[in-house]
Amino acid sequence: SDVSVPVDSGSDAATPDSGCTPPAGNFAFCGTASATNAYSSYGPERANDGDLNTSWFAESNTCPAGTCPGVTIKVDVVLDTARSIGRIKLFGNREYESSYDTLTARIQLLNAANSVVYTTDVTTPRGTEPNGDVNHVVSPSAVSGVKTIRVIVLTGESAGPGFAEVEAYAN
């Protein structure tokens, strides 16, 4: 079952009805995150809280040997309003830098009818820690009417992969 945790209304976060102004144009910050599952204390609200030092992680043993076959491990960020999205950024986790990163993921953009209007698979770069950051430009052009950003984890460094943040921009 999905774990849905709305972002609290504290000064460092926003709920969809708060009239949120996206910091630096990051539309995902003004959304509400949910996930198919989450490791205790590492819930989906951490995937769009604007803090690279917090991370969402899937439950232990969700992806045996780091592969998520037949299991959809996903994080959805439902935006406060439909947006035009031209760039998605995914940040590798900084809490446990040498493990638990998402290695490959599918990024999908969905409209208000919950239909996929854009999809792409990404591979996170390796190298000096922290790593796993992706800056994907939507091609050939921005997609309008996006209501949900979905990140589906395909493979990870561990049986419980995660990521620090998903961000979405107009360009």
Buried (B, 14 or more C-beta within 10 A) or exposed (E): EEBBBBBEEEEEBBBBEEEBEBEEEBBBBBBBBBBBBBBEEBBBBBBBBBEBEBBBBBBEEBBEEBBBEEBEBBBBBBBBEEBBBBBBBBBBBBBBBEEBBBBBBBBBBBBEEEEEBBEBEBEBEEEEEBBBBBEBEBEEEBBBBBBBBBBBBBBBBBBBBBBBBBBBBEE
